[in-house]
Amino acid sequence: MAGSNVCVSMNATLTSDQLIISMAADPTISPTAALNVSFEDFYRTEYPALVAVATALVGSVHSAEDLVQDTMVKSLIRWRSVQRLAKPGGWAHRVLLNACTSWWRRRRTEANYLARMRRAEPSVAGPSADALEFWSAVRRLPERHRQVMVLHYAGDHSVEEVASILSVPEGTVRSDLTRARAALATQLGA
């Protein structure tokens, strides 16, 4: 039925003849544009394929879904022009491919930065077996002797500072240090 009304788009009624003429004049206009496809329909149709493509490219479903959502937001923002394209899904796939490329570039930049930081950080060897054995023996001491030893040697506090921290006289700290050293010598066989 030539000349009959086929769609209403932007408050204008097009006949099939007018639609064919407008599509011939501008090949980027799709037949679906003339049929006024909604963004919701576009989303439902394209979303699964976009997620599949993104997942295959980035290897993570969560990252893929984030990239697809970003692509769909861009599509929605530009929907008036995107819906008029011959293949709006193709446009969305191109945007998604660009987003995946950017995602990989960010990952590569991040990995390079972390590798440089690892090389720049000086590597410190862990504590020696003797140090581990010593501090293990310190942890077996009575509570106040343990506290005095840790504050004085690990905390690098003077006898006066240890006495102030524990609220005891300096003589008590010296006595506790002497007793703790003797107990450690016995435990460690020195």
PyMOL commands that set and color helices and strands:
alter all, ss='L'
color gray80, all
select helices_A, chain A and resi 16-25+31-34+39-58+61-77+79-82+88-120+129-139+143-154+159-166+170-188
alter helices_A, ss='H'
color red, helices_A
select strands_A, chain A and resi 5-9+12-15
alter strands_A, ss='S'
color yellow, strands_A
deselect
rebuild
show_as cartoon
